[in-house]
Amino acid sequence: MVAEMISILAKVSVENLEKFVGVFSTRGAEIRKQHGSLSAEIFKSVEEENTVWVLFQWMSKENFEGFLNDPVVKETMKSSGTIGQPEFIFLNQIGLFSA
């Protein structure tokens, strides 16, 4: 069976947005790339001050699970000011429209 690309929506609680983005865009990006991440977009919640949403594209769910099990990831998340464990929703794209 061939693994297929997957989108993952993550809800993340953070101590400080600037600190989180600083680590996410540098050390976090390096580690994600090593584990098969293709892209990541960050959105700030309008309703929840210390909540960000991240939309990831990964080569496969298995690659993402390998990323989560990497001990370096836990250390990096802690250094970014991530509070608790993020919540993840796994998505398969069924369409893309211009408007």
MIFI-424854 format. One record per residue: residue number from 1; residue in three letters; z, y, x of N, C-alpha, C in turn. Coordinates in nm, 2 decimals. Layout:
N
@nr: NUM rest: ALA nzz: Z nyy: Y nxx: X cazz: Z cayy: Y caxx: X czz: Z cyy: Y cxx: X
...
END
This chain:
99
@nr: 1 rest: MET nzz: 0.00 nyy: -0.12 nxx: 0.08 cazz: 0.00 cayy: 0.00 caxx: 0.00 czz: 0.00 cyy: 0.12 cxx: 0.09
@nr: 2 rest: VAL nzz: -0.09 nyy: 0.22 nxx: 0.06 cazz: -0.10 cayy: 0.34 caxx: 0.13 czz: 0.00 cyy: 0.45 cxx: 0.07
@nr: 3 rest: ALA nzz: 0.08 nyy: 0.51 nxx: 0.16 cazz: 0.17 cayy: 0.61 caxx: 0.11 czz: 0.09 cyy: 0.73 cxx: 0.07
@nr: 4 rest: GLU nzz: 0.13 nyy: 0.80 nxx: -0.03 cazz: 0.06 cayy: 0.92 caxx: -0.07 czz: 0.14 cyy: 1.05 cxx: -0.06
@nr: 5 rest: MET nzz: 0.08 nyy: 1.16 nxx: -0.04 cazz: 0.14 cayy: 1.28 caxx: -0.03 czz: 0.23 cyy: 1.31 cxx: -0.15
@nr: 6 rest: ILE nzz: 0.34 nyy: 1.38 nxx: -0.12 cazz: 0.44 cayy: 1.40 caxx: -0.23 czz: 0.49 cyy: 1.55 cxx: -0.22
@nr: 7 rest: SER nzz: 0.51 nyy: 1.61 nxx: -0.33 cazz: 0.58 cayy: 1.74 caxx: -0.33 czz: 0.72 cyy: 1.72 cxx: -0.37
@nr: 8 rest: ILE nzz: 0.81 nyy: 1.80 nxx: -0.31 cazz: 0.95 cayy: 1.79 caxx: -0.33 czz: 1.01 cyy: 1.93 cxx: -0.36
@nr: 9 rest: LEU nzz: 1.08 nyy: 1.94 nxx: -0.47 cazz: 1.14 cayy: 2.07 caxx: -0.50 czz: 1.29 cyy: 2.05 cxx: -0.47
@nr: 10 rest: ALA nzz: 1.34 nyy: 2.14 nxx: -0.39 cazz: 1.48 cayy: 2.13 caxx: -0.35 czz: 1.56 cyy: 2.26 cxx: -0.39
@nr: 11 rest: LYS nzz: 1.68 nyy: 2.23 nxx: -0.45 cazz: 1.77 cayy: 2.34 caxx: -0.48 czz: 1.88 cyy: 2.34 cxx: -0.38
@nr: 12 rest: VAL nzz: 1.89 nyy: 2.46 nxx: -0.31 cazz: 1.98 cayy: 2.46 caxx: -0.19 czz: 2.08 cyy: 2.58 cxx: -0.21
@nr: 13 rest: SER nzz: 2.21 nyy: 2.55 nxx: -0.20 cazz: 2.31 cayy: 2.66 caxx: -0.20 czz: 2.33 cyy: 2.70 cxx: -0.05
@nr: 14 rest: VAL nzz: 2.33 nyy: 2.83 nxx: -0.03 cazz: 2.35 cayy: 2.88 caxx: 0.11 czz: 2.46 cyy: 2.99 cxx: 0.11
@nr: 15 rest: GLU nzz: 2.52 nyy: 3.00 nxx: 0.23 cazz: 2.62 cayy: 3.10 caxx: 0.26 czz: 2.56 cyy: 3.24 cxx: 0.27
@nr: 16 rest: ASN nzz: 2.45 nyy: 3.24 nxx: 0.35 cazz: 2.38 cayy: 3.37 caxx: 0.38 czz: 2.23 cyy: 3.35 cxx: 0.39
@nr: 17 rest: LEU nzz: 2.15 nyy: 3.42 nxx: 0.31 cazz: 2.01 cayy: 3.40 caxx: 0.30 czz: 1.94 cyy: 3.42 cxx: 0.43
@nr: 18 rest: GLU nzz: 1.97 nyy: 3.53 nxx: 0.50 cazz: 1.91 cayy: 3.56 caxx: 0.63 czz: 1.93 cyy: 3.45 cxx: 0.73
@nr: 19 rest: LYS nzz: 2.06 nyy: 3.40 nxx: 0.74 cazz: 2.09 cayy: 3.30 caxx: 0.83 czz: 2.01 cyy: 3.17 cxx: 0.80
@nr: 20 rest: PHE nzz: 2.01 nyy: 3.13 nxx: 0.67 cazz: 1.94 cayy: 3.02 caxx: 0.63 czz: 1.79 cyy: 3.02 cxx: 0.67
@nr: 21 rest: VAL nzz: 1.73 nyy: 3.13 nxx: 0.63 cazz: 1.58 cayy: 3.15 caxx: 0.66 czz: 1.56 cyy: 3.15 cxx: 0.81
@nr: 22 rest: GLY nzz: 1.65 nyy: 3.21 nxx: 0.89 cazz: 1.63 cayy: 3.21 caxx: 1.04 czz: 1.63 cyy: 3.07 cxx: 1.09
@nr: 23 rest: VAL nzz: 1.72 nyy: 2.98 nxx: 1.05 cazz: 1.72 cayy: 2.84 caxx: 1.10 czz: 1.61 cyy: 2.76 cxx: 1.04
@nr: 24 rest: PHE nzz: 1.59 nyy: 2.78 nxx: 0.91 cazz: 1.48 cayy: 2.70 caxx: 0.84 czz: 1.35 cyy: 2.72 cxx: 0.90
@nr: 25 rest: SER nzz: 1.32 nyy: 2.85 nxx: 0.94 cazz: 1.18 cayy: 2.88 caxx: 0.99 czz: 1.16 cyy: 2.85 cxx: 1.14
@nr: 26 rest: THR nzz: 1.27 nyy: 2.81 nxx: 1.21 cazz: 1.26 cayy: 2.78 caxx: 1.35 czz: 1.29 cyy: 2.63 cxx: 1.38
@nr: 27 rest: ARG nzz: 1.42 nyy: 2.61 nxx: 1.40 cazz: 1.46 cayy: 2.47 caxx: 1.43 czz: 1.43 cyy: 2.37 cxx: 1.32
@nr: 28 rest: GLY nzz: 1.45 nyy: 2.42 nxx: 1.20 cazz: 1.43 cayy: 2.34 caxx: 1.08 czz: 1.28 cyy: 2.30 cxx: 1.07
@nr: 29 rest: ALA nzz: 1.19 nyy: 2.40 nxx: 1.10 cazz: 1.05 cayy: 2.37 caxx: 1.09 czz: 1.00 cyy: 2.27 cxx: 1.20
@nr: 30 rest: GLU nzz: 1.06 nyy: 2.27 nxx: 1.31 cazz: 1.03 cayy: 2.18 caxx: 1.42 czz: 1.06 cyy: 2.03 cxx: 1.38
@nr: 31 rest: ILE nzz: 1.18 nyy: 2.02 nxx: 1.32 cazz: 1.23 cayy: 1.89 caxx: 1.28 czz: 1.15 cyy: 1.84 cxx: 1.16
@nr: 32 rest: ARG nzz: 1.12 nyy: 1.92 nxx: 1.06 cazz: 1.04 cayy: 1.88 caxx: 0.95 czz: 0.90 cyy: 1.83 cxx: 0.99
@nr: 33 rest: LYS nzz: 0.84 nyy: 1.91 nxx: 1.08 cazz: 0.71 cayy: 1.87 caxx: 1.13 czz: 0.71 cyy: 1.73 cxx: 1.20
@nr: 34 rest: GLN nzz: 0.81 nyy: 1.70 nxx: 1.28 cazz: 0.83 cayy: 1.57 caxx: 1.34 czz: 0.83 cyy: 1.46 cxx: 1.24
@nr: 35 rest: HIS nzz: 0.88 nyy: 1.49 nxx: 1.12 cazz: 0.90 cayy: 1.38 caxx: 1.02 czz: 0.79 cyy: 1.38 cxx: 0.91
@nr: 36 rest: GLY nzz: 0.68 nyy: 1.46 nxx: 0.93 cazz: 0.57 cayy: 1.45 caxx: 0.84 czz: 0.57 cyy: 1.56 cxx: 0.73
@nr: 37 rest: SER nzz: 0.64 nyy: 1.67 nxx: 0.75 cazz: 0.63 cayy: 1.78 caxx: 0.65 czz: 0.50 cyy: 1.85 cxx: 0.68
@nr: 38 rest: LEU nzz: 0.43 nyy: 1.88 nxx: 0.57 cazz: 0.30 cayy: 1.95 caxx: 0.58 czz: 0.32 cyy: 2.10 cxx: 0.55
@nr: 39 rest: SER nzz: 0.41 nyy: 2.14 nxx: 0.46 cazz: 0.44 cayy: 2.28 caxx: 0.44 czz: 0.57 cyy: 2.30 cxx: 0.36
@nr: 40 rest: ALA nzz: 0.62 nyy: 2.42 nxx: 0.36 cazz: 0.74 cayy: 2.45 caxx: 0.29 czz: 0.73 cyy: 2.60 cxx: 0.24
@nr: 41 rest: GLU nzz: 0.77 nyy: 2.62 nxx: 0.12 cazz: 0.77 cayy: 2.76 caxx: 0.06 czz: 0.92 cyy: 2.78 cxx: 0.01
@nr: 42 rest: ILE nzz: 0.97 nyy: 2.90 nxx: 0.04 cazz: 1.11 cayy: 2.93 caxx: 0.00 czz: 1.11 cyy: 3.03 cxx: -0.11
@nr: 43 rest: PHE nzz: 1.18 nyy: 3.01 nxx: -0.22 cazz: 1.20 cayy: 3.11 caxx: -0.32 czz: 1.35 cyy: 3.14 cxx: -0.34
@nr: 44 rest: LYS nzz: 1.38 nyy: 3.26 nxx: -0.37 cazz: 1.52 cayy: 3.30 caxx: -0.40 czz: 1.54 cyy: 3.30 cxx: -0.55
@nr: 45 rest: SER nzz: 1.65 nyy: 3.24 nxx: -0.59 cazz: 1.68 cayy: 3.24 caxx: -0.73 czz: 1.72 cyy: 3.38 cxx: -0.78
@nr: 46 rest: VAL nzz: 1.66 nyy: 3.43 nxx: -0.89 cazz: 1.69 cayy: 3.56 caxx: -0.95 czz: 1.83 cyy: 3.55 cxx: -1.01
@nr: 47 rest: GLU nzz: 1.87 nyy: 3.44 nxx: -1.07 cazz: 2.00 cayy: 3.43 caxx: -1.14 czz: 2.12 cyy: 3.38 cxx: -1.06
@nr: 48 rest: GLU nzz: 2.09 nyy: 3.31 nxx: -0.95 cazz: 2.20 cayy: 3.26 caxx: -0.87 czz: 2.19 cyy: 3.32 cxx: -0.73
@nr: 49 rest: GLU nzz: 2.28 nyy: 3.41 nxx: -0.69 cazz: 2.28 cayy: 3.49 caxx: -0.57 czz: 2.26 cyy: 3.40 cxx: -0.44
@nr: 50 rest: ASN nzz: 2.33 nyy: 3.30 nxx: -0.43 cazz: 2.33 cayy: 3.22 caxx: -0.31 czz: 2.25 cyy: 3.09 cxx: -0.32
@nr: 51 rest: THR nzz: 2.15 nyy: 3.09 nxx: -0.41 cazz: 2.06 cayy: 2.97 caxx: -0.43 czz: 1.92 cyy: 3.00 cxx: -0.39
@nr: 52 rest: VAL nzz: 1.86 nyy: 2.91 nxx: -0.32 cazz: 1.72 cayy: 2.91 caxx: -0.29 czz: 1.65 cyy: 2.78 cxx: -0.34
@nr: 53 rest: TRP nzz: 1.53 nyy: 2.79 nxx: -0.37 cazz: 1.45 cayy: 2.68 caxx: -0.41 czz: 1.34 cyy: 2.66 cxx: -0.30
@nr: 54 rest: VAL nzz: 1.32 nyy: 2.54 nxx: -0.25 cazz: 1.22 cayy: 2.51 caxx: -0.15 czz: 1.12 cyy: 2.41 cxx: -0.21
@nr: 55 rest: LEU nzz: 0.99 nyy: 2.45 nxx: -0.20 cazz: 0.89 cayy: 2.35 caxx: -0.24 czz: 0.82 cyy: 2.30 cxx: -0.11
@nr: 56 rest: PHE nzz: 0.84 nyy: 2.17 nxx: -0.09 cazz: 0.79 cayy: 2.10 caxx: 0.03 czz: 0.66 cyy: 2.02 cxx: -0.01
@nr: 57 rest: GLN nzz: 0.57 nyy: 2.00 nxx: 0.09 cazz: 0.47 cayy: 1.91 caxx: 0.08 czz: 0.49 cyy: 1.81 cxx: 0.20
@nr: 58 rest: TRP nzz: 0.50 nyy: 1.68 nxx: 0.17 cazz: 0.53 cayy: 1.58 caxx: 0.27 czz: 0.42 cyy: 1.48 cxx: 0.27
@nr: 59 rest: MET nzz: 0.40 nyy: 1.41 nxx: 0.39 cazz: 0.30 cayy: 1.31 caxx: 0.40 czz: 0.33 cyy: 1.19 cxx: 0.30
@nr: 60 rest: SER nzz: 0.46 nyy: 1.16 nxx: 0.29 cazz: 0.50 cayy: 1.06 caxx: 0.20 czz: 0.65 cyy: 1.07 cxx: 0.17
@nr: 61 rest: LYS nzz: 0.70 nyy: 1.00 nxx: 0.06 cazz: 0.84 cayy: 1.00 caxx: 0.03 czz: 0.92 cyy: 0.93 cxx: 0.14
@nr: 62 rest: GLU nzz: 0.86 nyy: 0.83 nxx: 0.20 cazz: 0.92 cayy: 0.76 caxx: 0.31 czz: 0.95 cyy: 0.85 cxx: 0.43
@nr: 63 rest: ASN nzz: 0.85 nyy: 0.93 nxx: 0.46 cazz: 0.87 cayy: 1.03 caxx: 0.57 czz: 0.99 cyy: 1.13 cxx: 0.54
@nr: 64 rest: PHE nzz: 0.99 nyy: 1.17 nxx: 0.42 cazz: 1.10 cayy: 1.26 caxx: 0.38 czz: 1.23 cyy: 1.19 cxx: 0.39
@nr: 65 rest: GLU nzz: 1.24 nyy: 1.07 nxx: 0.34 cazz: 1.37 cayy: 0.99 caxx: 0.35 czz: 1.41 cyy: 0.97 cxx: 0.50
@nr: 66 rest: GLY nzz: 1.31 nyy: 0.95 nxx: 0.59 cazz: 1.34 cayy: 0.94 caxx: 0.73 czz: 1.40 cyy: 1.07 cxx: 0.78
@nr: 67 rest: PHE nzz: 1.35 nyy: 1.18 nxx: 0.73 cazz: 1.39 cayy: 1.32 caxx: 0.77 czz: 1.54 cyy: 1.33 cxx: 0.73
@nr: 68 rest: LEU nzz: 1.57 nyy: 1.30 nxx: 0.60 cazz: 1.71 cayy: 1.31 caxx: 0.55 czz: 1.81 cyy: 1.22 cxx: 0.63
@nr: 69 rest: ASN nzz: 1.76 nyy: 1.11 nxx: 0.68 cazz: 1.85 cayy: 1.02 caxx: 0.75 czz: 1.87 cyy: 1.05 cxx: 0.90
@nr: 70 rest: ASP nzz: 1.80 nyy: 1.15 nxx: 0.95 cazz: 1.80 cayy: 1.20 caxx: 1.09 czz: 1.93 cyy: 1.27 cxx: 1.11
@nr: 71 rest: PRO nzz: 2.02 nyy: 1.23 nxx: 1.20 cazz: 2.15 cayy: 1.30 caxx: 1.22 czz: 2.13 cyy: 1.45 cxx: 1.26
@nr: 72 rest: VAL nzz: 2.02 nyy: 1.48 nxx: 1.33 cazz: 1.99 cayy: 1.61 caxx: 1.37 czz: 1.97 cyy: 1.71 cxx: 1.25
@nr: 73 rest: VAL nzz: 1.92 nyy: 1.65 nxx: 1.15 cazz: 1.89 cayy: 1.73 caxx: 1.02 czz: 2.03 cyy: 1.77 cxx: 0.96
@nr: 74 rest: LYS nzz: 2.12 nyy: 1.69 nxx: 0.96 cazz: 2.25 cayy: 1.72 caxx: 0.90 czz: 2.32 cyy: 1.84 cxx: 0.99
@nr: 75 rest: GLU nzz: 2.31 nyy: 1.83 nxx: 1.12 cazz: 2.36 cayy: 1.93 caxx: 1.21 czz: 2.28 cyy: 2.07 cxx: 1.18
@nr: 76 rest: THR nzz: 2.15 nyy: 2.06 nxx: 1.17 cazz: 2.07 cayy: 2.18 caxx: 1.15 czz: 2.10 cyy: 2.24 cxx: 1.01
@nr: 77 rest: MET nzz: 2.12 nyy: 2.16 nxx: 0.91 cazz: 2.15 cayy: 2.21 caxx: 0.78 czz: 2.29 cyy: 2.28 cxx: 0.78
@nr: 78 rest: LYS nzz: 2.38 nyy: 2.22 nxx: 0.85 cazz: 2.52 cayy: 2.28 caxx: 0.87 czz: 2.51 cyy: 2.42 cxx: 0.94
@nr: 79 rest: SER nzz: 2.43 nyy: 2.42 nxx: 1.05 cazz: 2.41 cayy: 2.55 caxx: 1.12 czz: 2.34 cyy: 2.66 cxx: 1.05
@nr: 80 rest: SER nzz: 2.26 nyy: 2.62 nxx: 0.94 cazz: 2.19 cayy: 2.72 caxx: 0.86 czz: 2.28 cyy: 2.78 cxx: 0.75
@nr: 81 rest: GLY nzz: 2.40 nyy: 2.72 nxx: 0.73 cazz: 2.48 cayy: 2.77 caxx: 0.63 czz: 2.46 cyy: 2.71 cxx: 0.49
@nr: 82 rest: THR nzz: 2.39 nyy: 2.59 nxx: 0.49 cazz: 2.37 cayy: 2.52 caxx: 0.37 czz: 2.51 cyy: 2.47 cxx: 0.32
@nr: 83 rest: ILE nzz: 2.53 nyy: 2.49 nxx: 0.19 cazz: 2.66 cayy: 2.45 caxx: 0.13 czz: 2.63 cyy: 2.32 cxx: 0.05
@nr: 84 rest: GLY nzz: 2.71 nyy: 2.22 nxx: 0.08 cazz: 2.69 cayy: 2.09 caxx: 0.01 czz: 2.56 cyy: 2.03 cxx: 0.03
@nr: 85 rest: GLN nzz: 2.53 nyy: 1.93 nxx: -0.05 cazz: 2.40 cayy: 1.86 caxx: -0.04 czz: 2.30 cyy: 1.92 cxx: -0.14
@nr: 86 rest: PRO nzz: 2.18 nyy: 1.95 nxx: -0.09 cazz: 2.08 cayy: 2.00 caxx: -0.18 czz: 2.04 cyy: 1.90 cxx: -0.28
@nr: 87 rest: GLU nzz: 1.99 nyy: 1.95 nxx: -0.39 cazz: 1.94 cayy: 1.86 caxx: -0.50 czz: 1.78 cyy: 1.85 cxx: -0.48
@nr: 88 rest: PHE nzz: 1.73 nyy: 1.73 nxx: -0.50 cazz: 1.58 cayy: 1.71 caxx: -0.48 czz: 1.52 cyy: 1.65 cxx: -0.60
@nr: 89 rest: ILE nzz: 1.40 nyy: 1.70 nxx: -0.63 cazz: 1.32 cayy: 1.65 caxx: -0.74 czz: 1.18 cyy: 1.61 cxx: -0.68
@nr: 90 rest: PHE nzz: 1.14 nyy: 1.49 nxx: -0.70 cazz: 1.01 cayy: 1.44 caxx: -0.64 czz: 0.90 cyy: 1.46 cxx: -0.74
@nr: 91 rest: LEU nzz: 0.79 nyy: 1.52 nxx: -0.70 cazz: 0.68 cayy: 1.56 caxx: -0.78 czz: 0.54 cyy: 1.50 cxx: -0.73
@nr: 92 rest: ASN nzz: 0.46 nyy: 1.46 nxx: -0.82 cazz: 0.32 cayy: 1.43 caxx: -0.79 czz: 0.23 cyy: 1.53 cxx: -0.86
@nr: 93 rest: GLN nzz: 0.14 nyy: 1.60 nxx: -0.78 cazz: 0.06 cayy: 1.70 caxx: -0.84 czz: -0.05 cyy: 1.64 cxx: -0.93
@nr: 94 rest: ILE nzz: -0.07 nyy: 1.69 nxx: -1.05 cazz: -0.17 cayy: 1.64 caxx: -1.14 czz: -0.28 cyy: 1.74 cxx: -1.17
@nr: 95 rest: GLY nzz: -0.26 nyy: 1.86 nxx: -1.12 cazz: -0.37 cayy: 1.96 caxx: -1.14 czz: -0.33 cyy: 2.09 cxx: -1.06
@nr: 96 rest: LEU nzz: -0.44 nyy: 2.17 nxx: -1.03 cazz: -0.42 cayy: 2.30 caxx: -0.96 czz: -0.53 cyy: 2.39 cxx: -1.02
@nr: 97 rest: PHE nzz: -0.48 nyy: 2.50 nxx: -1.08 cazz: -0.57 cayy: 2.59 caxx: -1.15 czz: -0.56 cyy: 2.73 cxx: -1.09
@nr: 98 rest: SER nzz: -0.66 nyy: 2.81 nxx: -1.10 cazz: -0.66 cayy: 2.95 caxx: -1.05 czz: -0.58 cyy: 3.04 cxx: -1.13
@nr: 99 rest: ALA nzz: -0.57 nyy: 3.02 nxx: -1.26 cazz: -0.49 cayy: 3.11 caxx: -1.35 czz: -0.43 cyy: 3.03 cxx: -1.46
END
